[in-house]
Amino acid sequence: MRIGLALVAALALAAAVPPAWFLGAEFLVFLGLGAFYAVTRTSRRPLLAAYLMGMGYMLAFSWSLRHVLWAGYVAIGFVGAVYFLVAAAWTRALSRVICGPIAFGCAAAATFWMRAEMPEIPYPHGQPIHDFHRWPAVLGCVALGGEPAGNFLLAALSAACVDLWGSWRVAMPSWRAAWTTLSAVLSTGLVLTVAASSSFALSESKQEGGDGQEDALDVAVLEPGFAALFQHKTSAAEAVLERLIRPTEVVAGPGVSRPPALVVWPESCYRARARESGASVFLDPAPLRIDLAPETSLLAGAEMQRADGRMSAVALLLDSAGVVQGWHEKTKVVPAGERIPFLTSLPVRWRDALLTWVEATMGQVPDLEPGRVRAPLSVPVRAPDQPSRRVRIGPLICFENAFPSVVRAHVQAGAELLVVLSNEAWYRGGAELDQLEAMTVMRCIESRTPAIRCTVDGHTVAFGPDGRCLGRIESGASLERAKVLRLRIPLGQGRLPPLAWLAELVLWLILASPLLLARHVLGSWARVLLTRPQR
């Protein structure tokens, strides 16, 4: 029975993860979480069943990673399943002092957050609330409480439905208690959705008024195509010319009547390496020769050798002459893909053996270092008969898109637009493309700031501050030739919403839920000591 429940939970949760296996499969997340809750409530080896369920789930939605490194893919299953074991133990222990659905909601939300923020090996993919990224109107819980609040409500609602079913069949728990819990969870979700609707309405009105120069930025987003840049039969220089430079000059060259204020290239596409010298950055070799209109800037992903000799992934903002006007450094590097985790903690002999094996397997040793936090970039906007102004943008390089803290720092510093530069070609069209898109939607809703995703081969898409899609390049459209997404995207307010602090409060309340168990244990000990006969 317990193994069957674990299998149902793993399959249902995996089917719901973006991209859903079929139309409407995202709603299977309720079945998956409900089965997971039922696993934690079984009396025979629930922790083993939860571990096996977690392993199957992690391996299912991470299938694309087998292209990168088989050992890493297998490790994701074995290590990631530990979080589900912890969630099961957390639920069973906390259920002694509060009702089961609330205990399960806290355990699920806490362990999903722990997996996303784990030092050295963070893995934020596959969170249940991501399954509804195409339904931003129902994500009021994320707008006010962040991803932990969304995960909590989904888990608690699913568990409450299981309890209600159990109360009807075996009267455990009582029908009244089960119905009260289910009603409370549903009411909370409804209240959060209604409370956030006013903010969504404000975002929509801002989008509708985006034709005004003061409210929107004219952007051309380039998707060069995976086949040309990374599997091209001709030279890399010819691929860059055909897939990057020429399409850019078509939309933003000197002869274009209405060139965009900003052209965006994805991560890993600007071939000249940047070098830091003092307070400035120069390109070596010389910058690519691109004929841009004087009023157009270029934002492109590259690598930079810092003054201390370390390498970091960067987003470079260049003017029409190719001079670096500013840069952003990637602060969240991909474990194993860009940096080997725990490397400095290993003995020298083990470290050398690991580096040798990684180089033989992957062809190179990942050596990128987390970058330094920098202010948002300032893009000049020039238009005829209007005064010049500047728009502050917060660049996010690929994996940074997954972390609310990076976006929060940008918006607190005044960013009016988020721009994600991503190279997802190594997933070879796998599920991670949709998962990272879902994370972008969450970042928009949390910060009330619009975002653009610029990728090598998909998904290149723009979202408004309410998470609604404003335009996209269809998947696979850039296989034959580079594609450009041209749009005027509305700008955010350059500050966090007034109730942004609620997300931090919700997270700390969820993480502090085990203190209720400690209070229960201490109270039991005190009662035992007080009732012990005196000698």
DRENMAR-159011 format. One record per residue (C-alpha): residue in three letters; x, y, z. Coordinates in pm, 1 decimal. Layout:
  residu        xx        yy        zz
     ALA         X         Y         Z
...
***
This chain:
  residu        xx        yy        zz
     MET       0.0       0.0       0.0
     ARG     264.7     251.5     101.0
     ILE     480.1     176.4    -207.4
     GLY     174.1     219.5    -428.6
     LEU     101.7     557.2    -268.3
     ALA     464.5     659.9    -315.3
     LEU     448.3     566.2    -683.7
     VAL     123.7     760.3    -734.4
     ALA     273.2    1064.3    -558.4
     ALA     592.1    1059.6    -767.8
     LEU     408.9    1018.1   -1099.9
     ALA     142.5    1279.1   -1025.1
     LEU     392.0    1540.3    -903.8
     ALA     623.0    1475.9   -1200.4
     ALA     332.9    1503.7   -1447.5
     ALA     237.1    1843.7   -1305.0
     VAL     585.1    1999.9   -1322.2
     PRO     630.9    2242.1   -1614.8
     PRO     591.8    2145.3   -1888.0
     ALA     285.1    1949.8   -1780.8
     TRP     264.3    1608.5   -1945.0
     PHE     -77.5    1691.1   -2093.1
     LEU    -340.3    1964.5   -2083.8
     GLY    -461.0    2011.2   -1727.1
     ALA    -188.6    1789.7   -1577.7
     GLU     -81.2    2074.7   -1349.9
     PHE    -382.1    1997.0   -1130.6
     LEU    -233.5    1654.1   -1058.1
     VAL     -16.1    1834.8    -805.5
     PHE    -308.5    1800.8    -562.4
     LEU    -318.4    1424.4    -616.0
     GLY      59.2    1401.2    -578.0
     LEU      75.1    1605.4    -258.9
     GLY    -226.4    1424.0    -118.7
     ALA     -63.3    1086.5    -184.1
     PHE     259.1    1215.1     -27.2
     TYR      64.8    1318.0     282.7
     ALA     -97.3     975.1     296.4
     VAL     251.2     819.7     277.9
     THR     364.4    1018.9     579.9
     ARG      60.7     896.6     777.2
     THR     118.4     524.7     714.5
     SER     238.3     319.8    1009.6
     ARG     490.8      96.2     831.8
     ARG     818.9     252.5     714.3
     PRO     678.8     588.7     602.4
     LEU    1025.3     746.2     586.2
     LEU    1152.3     483.6     341.6
     ALA     842.2     525.4     124.9
     ALA     882.1     905.5     130.8
     TYR    1248.9     872.9      34.2
     LEU    1170.5     645.7    -261.1
     MET     889.7     876.9    -371.4
     GLY    1120.6    1177.6    -357.1
     MET    1388.0     998.1    -556.3
     GLY    1143.3     905.5    -831.2
     TYR    1005.8    1259.6    -844.9
     MET    1348.4    1426.5    -857.0
     LEU    1476.7    1194.7   -1129.6
     ALA    1160.4    1234.5   -1337.0
     PHE    1158.2    1613.0   -1367.7
     SER    1541.5    1633.3   -1392.1
     TRP    1565.0    1387.9   -1682.3
     SER    1722.3    1644.8   -1918.0
     LEU    2030.2    1671.7   -1693.5
     ARG    2147.7    1327.1   -1801.5
     HIS    2291.1    1502.2   -2109.5
     VAL    2529.9    1698.1   -1889.2
     LEU    2664.7    1439.1   -1646.2
     TRP    2513.2    1104.1   -1555.2
     ALA    2678.4    1095.4   -1213.0
     GLY    2533.6    1435.2   -1128.5
     TYR    2190.1    1331.0   -1247.7
     VAL    2192.7    1021.1   -1025.5
     ALA    2322.7    1227.5    -731.4
     ILE    2024.7    1461.9    -769.3
     GLY    1792.5    1168.2    -706.9
     PHE    1976.4    1029.7    -405.4
     VAL    2044.6    1366.6    -237.2
     GLY    1718.6    1538.4    -332.5
     ALA    1511.6    1253.2    -189.0
     VAL    1648.9    1333.8     157.0
     TYR    1431.3    1644.4     167.5
     PHE    1118.0    1432.9     123.3
     LEU    1230.3    1204.2     403.4
     VAL    1276.9    1510.6     624.4
     ALA     932.1    1639.7     524.1
     ALA     773.6    1308.5     623.5
     ALA     948.2    1304.0     961.8
     TRP     860.9    1672.7    1015.6
     THR     494.2    1605.5     938.0
     ARG     468.0    1304.9    1170.0
     ALA     633.7    1487.1    1458.3
     LEU     446.0    1815.7    1419.0
     SER     110.0    1638.5    1381.9
     ARG     128.1    1565.2    1754.4
     VAL      61.6    1929.6    1837.0
     ILE    -128.3    2071.8    1537.2
     CYS    -363.0    1924.1    1278.2
     GLY    -204.5    1708.2    1010.4
     PRO    -269.4    1930.4     703.6
     ILE    -110.4    2235.9     867.5
     ALA     185.4    2025.2     980.1
     PHE     226.8    1885.8     627.6
     GLY     197.8    2233.1     474.7
     CYS     474.4    2365.4     700.6
     ALA     696.1    2062.7     636.4
     ALA     652.1    2074.7     258.9
     ALA     704.3    2451.8     230.6
     ALA    1010.9    2442.0     457.8
     THR    1184.0    2152.5     281.8
     PHE    1118.3    2290.6     -67.1
     TRP    1272.2    2620.3      49.1
     MET    1569.8    2437.1     204.0
     ARG    1636.1    2255.3    -122.5
     ALA    1621.8    2583.3    -313.4
     GLU    1859.7    2763.3     -75.9
     MET    2095.1    2479.4      22.7
     PRO    2454.8    2615.0      42.5
     GLU    2686.1    2491.4    -235.8
     ILE    2416.0    2276.7    -403.4
     PRO    2091.5    2478.1    -429.4
     TYR    1826.9    2314.8    -649.0
     PRO    1512.8    2531.9    -668.5
     HIS    1342.5    2340.3    -951.6
     GLY    1021.9    2141.6    -912.2
     GLN     839.8    2345.5    -649.2
     PRO     463.8    2273.7    -652.8
     ILE     354.6    2636.5    -689.5
     HIS     553.5    2658.4   -1015.9
     ASP     297.5    2424.7   -1173.9
     PHE      49.1    2713.8   -1197.0
     HIS     278.7    2969.0   -1359.2
     ARG      42.2    2996.5   -1657.3
     TRP    -239.6    3092.9   -1419.8
     PRO     -98.0    3414.0   -1263.0
     ALA    -442.2    3538.2   -1160.5
     VAL    -464.6    3263.7    -893.9
     LEU    -117.1    3327.3    -751.6
     GLY    -211.8    3591.6    -498.7
     CYS     -47.4    3377.4    -232.5
     VAL     286.2    3425.6    -411.1
     ALA     227.9    3800.2    -448.8
     LEU     191.2    3841.9     -72.8
     GLY     375.9    3546.1      80.6
     GLY     626.5    3432.2    -180.3
     GLU     683.3    3077.3    -299.0
     PRO     678.3    2930.2      56.4
     ALA     322.8    3057.2     106.2
     GLY     214.1    2905.8    -224.0
     ASN     372.6    2570.3    -145.9
     PHE     219.8    2573.8     201.9
     LEU    -132.5    2634.0      73.0
     LEU    -108.9    2368.0    -198.3
     ALA      25.7    2108.7      45.8
     ALA    -219.6    2196.9     324.2
     LEU    -516.6    2196.9      86.7
     SER    -420.7    1858.0     -58.8
     ALA    -373.6    1708.9     289.8
     ALA    -703.0    1854.5     411.2
     CYS    -882.2    1682.3     123.2
     VAL    -720.4    1351.9     224.5
     ASP    -833.8    1401.5     584.3
     LEU   -1186.3    1484.9     471.2
     TRP   -1195.8    1164.7     267.7
     GLY   -1063.8     969.1     564.8
     SER   -1321.0    1121.3     798.7
     TRP   -1599.7     997.0     572.6
     ARG   -1456.9     646.3     538.8
     VAL   -1310.8     567.8     883.4
     ALA   -1405.5     874.0    1088.7
     MET   -1039.1     965.1    1149.8
     PRO   -1015.1    1256.6    1195.9
     SER   -1366.8    1364.9    1271.8
     TRP   -1565.9    1501.6     980.0
     ARG   -1619.1    1837.3    1152.5
     ALA   -1245.7    1887.8    1222.6
     ALA   -1150.5    1786.4     868.7
     TRP   -1409.8    2017.2     712.4
     THR   -1303.5    2307.0     936.4
     THR    -939.4    2267.1     830.9
     LEU   -1027.4    2246.2     462.2
     SER   -1251.0    2555.1     487.1
     ALA    -978.3    2751.5     667.2
     VAL    -715.6    2670.7     404.3
     LEU    -950.1    2751.0     116.0
     SER   -1053.5    3077.5     279.1
     THR    -692.1    3180.4     331.9
     GLY    -608.0    3118.0     -31.9
     LEU    -915.4    3311.4    -145.7
     VAL    -837.7    3607.4      79.8
     LEU    -479.2    3626.0     -47.6
     THR    -596.1    3611.7    -409.1
     VAL    -850.6    3889.1    -355.7
     ALA    -600.6    4101.1    -161.4
     ALA    -350.9    4077.7    -445.3
     SER    -607.0    4150.9    -719.3
     SER    -580.2    4526.8    -667.9
     SER    -206.8    4509.2    -735.7
     PHE    -269.5    4303.7   -1047.1
     ALA    -526.2    4559.5   -1163.3
     LEU    -269.2    4835.4   -1114.3
     SER     -17.3    4638.9   -1320.9
     GLU    -271.2    4588.7   -1599.4
     SER    -357.7    4958.5   -1608.9
     LYS      13.1    5038.7   -1630.6
     GLN      49.5    4798.4   -1923.4
     GLU    -247.6    4948.8   -2102.6
     GLY     -89.6    5292.4   -2062.3
     GLY     247.2    5165.9   -2179.7
     ASP     239.7    5354.7   -2511.1
     GLY     360.3    5660.6   -2327.8
     GLN     734.7    5710.6   -2345.5
     GLU     756.7    5755.5   -1968.9
     ASP     600.6    5414.2   -1899.0
     ALA     760.6    5171.7   -2143.9
     LEU    1096.0    5070.5   -2289.1
     ASP    1141.9    4975.0   -2654.3
     VAL    1338.4    4648.5   -2655.8
     ALA    1456.9    4402.1   -2922.0
     VAL    1531.5    4058.0   -2775.0
     LEU    1741.3    3825.7   -2991.0
     GLU    1717.9    3445.7   -2985.0
     PRO    2003.5    3320.0   -3206.0
     GLY    1918.8    2948.8   -3200.6
     PHE    2096.0    2654.4   -3043.0
     ALA    2195.1    2469.9   -3362.4
     ALA    2381.4    2763.4   -3515.8
     LEU    2588.0    2875.4   -3218.4
     PHE    2673.8    2542.7   -3056.7
     GLN    2646.0    2277.0   -3329.6
     HIS    2724.0    2480.4   -3639.2
     LYS    2901.4    2308.0   -3927.8
     THR    3082.5    2628.1   -4019.9
     SER    3309.3    2844.8   -3807.1
     ALA    3199.7    3005.6   -3483.3
     ALA    3278.4    3347.3   -3632.6
     GLU    3037.2    3287.2   -3920.3
     ALA    2767.5    3166.4   -3681.8
     VAL    2805.1    3482.4   -3471.2
     LEU    2785.2    3695.9   -3786.4
     GLU    2474.9    3523.3   -3921.6
     ARG    2289.7    3468.8   -3595.7
     LEU    2382.7    3771.4   -3386.1
     ILE    2538.8    4065.2   -3568.9
     ARG    2331.2    4077.5   -3888.2
     PRO    1989.9    4030.6   -3718.7
     THR    2086.3    4301.5   -3468.8
     GLU    2180.6    4546.0   -3744.3
     VAL    1850.0    4478.6   -3921.6
     VAL    1645.2    4597.6   -3623.2
     ALA    1888.2    4849.2   -3468.5
     GLY    2129.1    4962.9   -3738.4
     PRO    2204.4    5329.7   -3816.9
     GLY    1956.1    5337.9   -4104.9
     VAL    1659.6    5206.0   -3907.4
     SER    1389.0    5469.8   -3865.2
     ARG    1278.3    5371.2   -3512.1
     PRO    1556.1    5167.6   -3349.8
     PRO    1497.2    5017.9   -3005.4
     ALA    1654.3    5172.0   -2697.1
     LEU    1795.1    4832.8   -2596.0
     VAL    1901.6    4517.3   -2778.1
     VAL    1942.9    4204.6   -2564.3
     TRP    2169.3    3907.9   -2640.5
     PRO    2158.0    3591.4   -2427.9
     GLU    2420.1    3445.8   -2196.9
     SER    2743.6    3304.0   -2346.2
     CYS    2700.5    3481.8   -2682.1
     TYR    2937.1    3779.4   -2662.0
     ARG    3268.2    3619.6   -2755.7
     ALA    3509.1    3896.3   -2652.2
     ARG    3629.5    3843.2   -2295.4
     ALA    3596.3    4133.5   -2055.3
     ARG    3881.8    4228.9   -1823.6
     GLU    3852.6    4444.0   -1515.2
     SER    4108.7    4714.8   -1463.8
     GLY    4055.8    4944.6   -1169.3
     ALA    3703.4    5081.2   -1179.0
     SER    3647.7    5011.8   -1549.5
     VAL    3615.5    4714.9   -1783.5
     PHE    3761.7    4674.6   -2131.4
     LEU    3717.8    4401.4   -2392.5
     ASP    3996.0    4171.5   -2508.5
     PRO    4012.7    4115.2   -2798.3
     ALA    3856.2    4428.2   -2942.4
     PRO    3475.2    4446.8   -2926.8
     LEU    3270.3    4293.9   -3206.9
     ARG    3210.9    4531.1   -3495.3
     ILE    2838.8    4602.4   -3482.1
     ASP    2677.9    4899.9   -3652.8
     LEU    2419.4    5025.8   -3405.2
     ALA    2206.4    5337.1   -3410.8
     PRO    2347.9    5605.1   -3176.8
     GLU    2043.4    5583.0   -2948.4
     THR    2068.1    5203.6   -2903.0
     SER    2247.1    5014.3   -2624.9
     LEU    2338.7    4644.2   -2620.6
     LEU    2305.3    4412.3   -2320.3
     ALA    2494.0    4087.3   -2371.9
     GLY    2613.8    3790.7   -2167.9
     ALA    2990.4    3730.9   -2150.6
     GLU    3270.1    3626.6   -1915.2
     MET    3499.6    3863.1   -1727.9
     GLN    3839.4    3821.3   -1568.3
     ARG    3828.3    4024.0   -1249.8
     ALA    4114.6    4226.4   -1109.3
     ASP    4183.5    3946.4    -858.6
     GLY    4227.1    3696.9   -1143.9
     ARG    3898.8    3513.1   -1088.0
     MET    3647.0    3448.8   -1364.2
     SER    3281.6    3552.1   -1340.3
     ALA    2987.3    3543.7   -1577.6
     VAL    2871.4    3897.7   -1650.2
     ALA    2606.8    4097.2   -1833.3
     LEU    2771.9    4382.6   -2022.4
     LEU    2591.2    4703.8   -2114.9
     LEU    2759.4    4857.3   -2421.1
     ASP    2688.7    5174.3   -2613.0
     SER    2665.5    5194.3   -2992.1
     ALA    3046.1    5222.6   -3015.7
     GLY    3102.3    4901.4   -2816.8
     VAL    3227.6    5077.4   -2503.3
     VAL    3129.9    4913.2   -2175.4
     GLN    2891.4    5141.4   -1984.2
     GLY    2829.8    4905.3   -1692.5
     TRP    2818.0    4542.8   -1595.5
     HIS    2645.2    4295.5   -1367.5
     GLU    2823.7    3994.8   -1215.8
     LYS    2650.9    3659.5   -1170.9
     THR    2617.1    3597.3    -797.9
     LYS    2451.9    3251.3    -812.8
     VAL    2657.6    3000.4   -1009.3
     VAL    2526.4    2660.5   -1120.2
     PRO    2655.7    2373.7    -902.4
     ALA    2869.8    2133.0   -1107.3
     GLY    2789.4    2319.6   -1429.6
     GLU    2987.2    2636.5   -1347.8
     ARG    3153.6    2558.5   -1016.3
     ILE    3233.1    2233.0    -836.1
     PRO    3064.3    2240.5    -493.1
     PHE    3253.9    2163.4    -171.3
     LEU    3583.3    2157.3    -364.7
     THR    3777.8    2360.2    -108.3
     SER    3659.0    2130.3     171.7
     LEU    3812.3    1816.0      20.1
     PRO    4161.5    1681.3      94.9
     VAL    4416.9    1775.1    -170.5
     ARG    4447.3    1418.7    -305.1
     TRP    4071.1    1378.8    -339.6
     ARG    4043.6    1723.9    -492.4
     ASP    4302.3    1648.4    -760.8
     ALA    4138.4    1315.1    -842.7
     LEU    3796.3    1480.5    -871.9
     LEU    3927.6    1756.6   -1098.3
     THR    4096.6    1500.5   -1322.5
     TRP    3777.6    1297.7   -1352.4
     VAL    3560.8    1603.9   -1422.0
     GLU    3797.0    1727.0   -1693.6
     ALA    3805.7    1383.0   -1857.5
     THR    3425.0    1354.6   -1844.1
     MET    3312.7    1707.4   -1931.8
     GLY    3614.1    1830.3   -2129.6
     GLN    3678.7    2119.4   -1891.3
     VAL    3674.4    2206.6   -1522.8
     PRO    3401.4    2453.7   -1417.3
     ASP    3582.8    2747.4   -1260.3
     LEU    3343.1    3040.9   -1242.3
     GLU    3325.6    3225.8    -911.5
     PRO    3020.0    3400.1    -765.7
     GLY    3034.0    3765.6    -857.8
     ARG    3001.1    4079.0    -648.7
     VAL    2670.8    4259.0    -593.7
     ARG    2642.0    4565.7    -814.0
     ALA    2383.3    4836.7    -870.9
     PRO    2122.5    4806.6   -1150.7
     LEU    2235.7    4913.0   -1496.2
     SER    2120.5    5246.0   -1636.7
     VAL    2002.7    5242.9   -1998.8
     PRO    1982.1    5582.7   -2174.2
     VAL    1660.3    5645.0   -2365.5
     ARG    1669.6    5910.3   -2636.2
     ALA    1370.1    6005.3   -2848.8
     PRO    1305.7    6290.0   -3092.6
     ASP    1141.1    6595.7   -2939.3
     GLN    1161.7    6445.5   -2589.5
     PRO    1417.3    6491.5   -2313.9
     SER    1663.1    6208.9   -2256.4
     ARG    1606.8    5987.0   -1956.5
     ARG    1745.4    5665.4   -1809.2
     VAL    1578.8    5335.1   -1727.5
     ARG    1724.9    5116.8   -1453.6
     ILE    1732.5    4746.6   -1536.2
     GLY    1822.8    4452.6   -1314.4
     PRO    2007.5    4184.0   -1513.7
     LEU    1973.8    3820.9   -1404.5
     ILE    2211.2    3566.7   -1553.1
     CYS    2036.4    3230.0   -1596.0
     PHE    2039.3    3058.5   -1252.3
     GLU    1996.8    3390.3   -1066.3
     ASN    1642.9    3394.2   -1202.1
     ALA    1557.7    3119.8    -947.4
     PHE    1633.3    3320.0    -632.2
     PRO    1395.6    3583.3    -487.3
     SER    1680.0    3747.8    -293.5
     VAL    1863.0    3851.5    -613.4
     VAL    1550.8    4009.3    -760.2
     ARG    1463.3    4176.6    -431.0
     ALA    1806.9    4340.1    -416.4
     HIS    1771.8    4472.4    -772.6
     VAL    1425.0    4618.0    -716.6
     GLN    1519.3    4767.6    -380.3
     ALA    1803.8    4942.9    -562.3
     GLY    1558.6    5091.6    -813.5
     ALA    1534.2    4840.0   -1099.0
     GLU    1227.2    4907.8   -1316.4
     LEU    1274.8    4605.6   -1543.2
     LEU    1428.2    4259.7   -1498.7
     VAL    1623.3    4110.1   -1790.1
     VAL    1720.4    3742.4   -1777.2
     LEU    2012.0    3637.7   -1999.8
     SER    2016.9    3260.2   -2024.0
     ASN    2190.4    2979.3   -2210.9
     GLU    1976.8    2668.9   -2167.6
     ALA    2112.1    2489.3   -2473.7
     TRP    2280.4    2220.1   -2265.3
     TYR    1933.9    2092.7   -2158.5
     ARG    1866.1    2009.4   -2527.6
     GLY    1506.6    2123.9   -2515.1
     GLY    1427.8    1957.8   -2182.4
     ALA    1186.9    2044.5   -1904.8
     GLU    1426.7    2292.0   -1741.6
     LEU    1332.3    2552.0   -2005.9
     ASP     973.8    2561.0   -1879.2
     GLN    1081.1    2535.2   -1515.3
     LEU    1305.3    2840.4   -1545.1
     GLU    1025.5    3028.0   -1722.5
     ALA     795.9    2944.0   -1431.0
     MET    1052.7    3088.1   -1191.0
     THR    1057.0    3412.3   -1389.9
     VAL     679.9    3440.0   -1347.7
     MET     722.1    3399.1    -971.3
     ARG     988.5    3671.8    -959.9
     CYS     759.4    3913.1   -1147.4
     ILE     464.9    3848.4    -916.3
     GLU     674.6    3872.4    -598.5
     SER     840.7    4201.6    -694.9
     ARG     562.6    4354.6    -911.9
     THR     828.1    4412.8   -1176.6
     PRO     810.1    4311.5   -1545.3
     ALA    1074.0    4080.1   -1687.3
     ILE    1221.5    3972.1   -2019.1
     ARG    1379.7    3631.0   -2074.6
     CYS    1643.2    3625.5   -2350.9
     THR    1765.2    3273.9   -2425.0
     VAL    1984.3    3099.6   -2678.8
     ASP    1717.4    2855.4   -2794.8
     GLY    1406.5    2905.6   -2578.6
     HIS    1200.6    3018.8   -2409.0
     THR    1240.3    3385.8   -2504.3
     VAL     940.9    3562.8   -2351.7
     ALA     829.1    3882.6   -2175.4
     PHE     607.4    3906.2   -1866.6
     GLY     424.3    4196.3   -1706.2
     PRO     442.3    4280.9   -1335.0
     ASP     145.9    4048.8   -1272.2
     GLY     314.9    3750.8   -1438.7
     ARG     102.6    3772.3   -1753.8
     CYS     276.3    3691.1   -2083.3
     LEU     324.3    3999.8   -2304.3
     GLY     493.9    3829.1   -2597.5
     ARG     713.3    3533.1   -2683.1
     ILE     911.3    3360.9   -2955.4
     GLU     750.5    3024.7   -3021.3
     SER     953.8    2723.7   -2915.3
     GLY    1177.5    2594.2   -3195.5
     ALA    1124.3    2901.3   -3415.1
     SER    1497.5    2987.2   -3415.3
     LEU    1616.5    2651.5   -3549.4
     GLU    1642.6    2777.7   -3907.8
     ARG    1733.3    3140.2   -3841.0
     ALA    1762.2    3385.8   -3553.6
     LYS    1441.0    3537.1   -3422.4
     VAL    1377.0    3879.0   -3268.3
     LEU    1108.9    3965.3   -3014.2
     ARG    1036.1    4338.2   -3046.9
     LEU     807.3    4501.9   -2793.4
     ARG     749.7    4804.2   -2573.4
     ILE     746.2    4661.3   -2226.2
     PRO     588.0    4849.8   -1935.6
     LEU     817.9    4949.8   -1652.7
     GLY     783.7    4877.9   -1285.1
     GLN     786.8    5134.6   -1009.3
     GLY    1148.2    5071.9    -908.2
     ARG    1057.5    4965.5    -556.5
     LEU     918.7    4662.5    -377.2
     PRO     543.9    4644.9    -305.7
     PRO     437.7    4777.6      37.6
     LEU     371.8    4431.3     185.2
     ALA     691.0    4266.4      56.5
     TRP     797.2    4201.8     415.8
     LEU     512.1    3949.6     449.8
     ALA     706.1    3692.9     246.3
     GLU     991.1    3699.8     498.9
     LEU     746.2    3672.9     788.7
     VAL     567.5    3374.3     632.6
     LEU     897.4    3198.0     571.4
     TRP    1018.6    3243.7     928.5
     LEU     686.3    3126.4    1070.3
     ILE     706.1    2810.6     860.5
     LEU    1067.0    2743.4     955.7
     ALA     988.6    2805.9    1322.9
     SER     699.6    2557.0    1330.4
     PRO     914.0    2285.0    1502.3
     LEU     926.5    2512.3    1808.1
     LEU     567.0    2408.8    1870.8
     LEU     690.4    2052.1    1906.4
     ALA     966.5    2161.7    2144.5
     ARG     708.4    2339.0    2358.9
     HIS     496.0    2022.6    2359.3
     VAL     791.0    1805.7    2465.0
     LEU     895.9    2045.3    2740.7
     GLY     537.8    2063.3    2863.7
     SER     515.4    1682.2    2876.3
     TRP     838.0    1660.8    3075.4
     ALA     713.0    1926.3    3315.2
     ARG     388.4    1736.7    3373.8
     VAL     580.7    1414.5    3438.8
     LEU     806.6    1586.7    3691.1
     LEU     515.6    1756.1    3867.7
     THR     311.4    1434.9    3897.6
     ARG     604.0    1215.8    4011.8
     PRO     547.4    1096.8    4371.0
     GLN     767.7    1267.9    4625.9
     ARG    1000.5    1040.1    4826.1
***
